[in-house]
Amino acid sequence: MYTYNYPRPSVTCDVVVFSVGKDQSKVLLIKRKFEPFKGLWALPGGFVDENEDLTDTALRELEEETGLSGVKVKQIGAYGKPNRDPRGHTITIAYLAVTKVEVELNAGDDAHDAAWFRTDELPELAFDHSVIIQDALNLL
């Protein structure tokens, strides 16, 4: 067994899902059921399970929290600024998915609600998710 004298950060995956229509782009958000940031809107996502692939984590969390499945995701970046998560040093790997329609959502797991929001009318967001969404918008 290997041991190290260095602290280990937690790893999460978050998914930015855009619905791109004729009139307006929208982004899929979940309302957090638990602390930290209980009641605030956030990107669907969560912690990587032991021995789980990052993309599998992103797809699992997306389905658990919104009911959305069968989408293709692309990794768009990593975010790890200190204090981005009050629970401790947490690095998130962000993914992007784009749909042509606003699919029906079914909030579950640790999401109290799930909804589509216009990208120019976002609510207050948890963590650094406004930065991640802006970075994803710059890729469209």
C-alpha positions, 0 to 999 in steps of 0.5 A: 500500500502506498501512502503520501504526506500530501493532502488529496483533493476531492474530485467532482464532475459537473455538466453544462447542458445547453438547449440551443433554439431559434430564439434563445439558448438555455442552460439546465440547472438543478436546485440543491437539496442539501448544504452547501448552498442548499436552495441555490441553483447549480449545474448537475454534478457530483463526486466521482466514485472510487474506480469510476471513469470521469465521463461515467460520473458526469453521465451518472450524475446528470441522469440521477439529478435530472432524468436526462440520459443518452446525451453526448458530453465533451470535457471542457475544462478543470476548475480547482481554485481554493475555496470554490467548495466550502467542504474542502479542496475540490477539483471539478471536471466540467463537461458540455452537452448541447441539445436542440430541444428542452427535454422534460426533466425529472429532478432526483437524488440530491436535486430538489428541482431541475429547470431550464434557464435562459443564459442571459437570465441566470439565478444566483448560482452555487460554487463557481458555476457562473464561471463554468457556464460562461466558459462553456458559452464561449465555446459555442 
